[in-house]
Amino acid sequence: MREGSTLDHIERMRNNMVYHVQRGLFDIAKIQTIAVLITFSLGSVLLQWLGMSQRYLPLRRSNWALRGSGMALQLPC
């Protein structure tokens, strides 16, 4: 930009950055949705494998969803 780029070039670069940020957020949401669906569907099996009571399943589901979203935002891809 400091070298005197044209306005058209600057706008293309801006649009390209916006596109890639949107795509990255979409990918995070997609992976998070898949992880939550797998965890919810296998939750009772996981609790049984760990030797925990099935009464904790609703609590664990909310906990897994929160931890999964936090991990998806913290871990680099």
N, C-alpha and C positions, 0 to 999 in steps of 0.2 A: 504494500500500500504506500509505503514511503517513497517508492521509486516512481510514483505517478501512474499507478494502474488506472485503467478506465473504470467508470462506474459500473458498466456491465460486468466486468471481471470481478469486482468487489461484491456485487449482488449475487453472482454465481457462486462465489466462495461461501458467502453467508448462507445461501440456500442449501449448499452442500453440507455445511456444518449442521444446520437445523435438521436436515434429513437423517444424518448419521446419529444425532442425539435421539431423535424420535425412534429410529430403528433399534438403538441400544436399549431404550426404555421398553419397547415392545418385546425384545428378546428376554429381558429380565422378567417381565410379566408372564411371558409364555412359559419359561422354565419354572418360575415360582408356582404357576397353576398346575403344571404337571407334577411337581414335587408334592404339593398339597394333596392332589387327588390320589397319588400313590400312597402317601402316608395315611390318608383317611381310609382308603380301601384296605390297607394292610395293618391298620392300627391294632385291631384285636389280636391278630397273629403276632405282632411285635410284642404286645403286652404279655401274651401267653408264653412266648419264647423267653422273655425276660423274667418270667415268674411273678408278674404283678397281677393284681386283681383287675377284673374287667370294669369295676366301678369307677376306676380312674380314667376311663376312655374319653368322656366328654372334656374333662380337664386337660388331658394330654393332647387332644386334638387342637384346642385353642393354643396351647403352649407350643406345639409343633409348628403351627401356622405362623405364630409370631417369631419364633426362632428361625424358621426357614426364610422369612422375608428379610430378617436382619442379616442372615448369612449371605443371601443373594446380593445384597447391596454392599457388603464389606469385602467379599472375596473377588479378586480380579480374575477376569476370564482369560 
